[in-house]
Amino acid sequence: MRPHTPVPLTLEEHREMGRELQAAHARLKELYKVVVDIYGPNNHASFTFLRIVENLDRLCQDLQAQAAIDLPGFSVDGLYR
């Protein structure tokens, strides 16, 4: 049995994913601010929310790097940021 060979995302798929993740990131940042305003920055829920926002940021960075690998010769700057 051969190992599974992944098929990379197309430019349009990366664009769509980037738009979705940018929108999710913006919304999560808004919700984080609401939680911090209500419960304060030292609250456990506020801390967890911040971690989610930071991890989504990392995911976007990783996908930006993956887009460069998947799409050599294409300008992929800004797809996920």
Secondary structure, 3 states (H helix, E strand, C coil): CCCCCCCCCCHHHHHHHHHHHHHHHHHHHHHHHHHHHHHCCCCHHHHHHHHHHHHHHHHHHHHHHHHHHHCCCCCCCCCCC
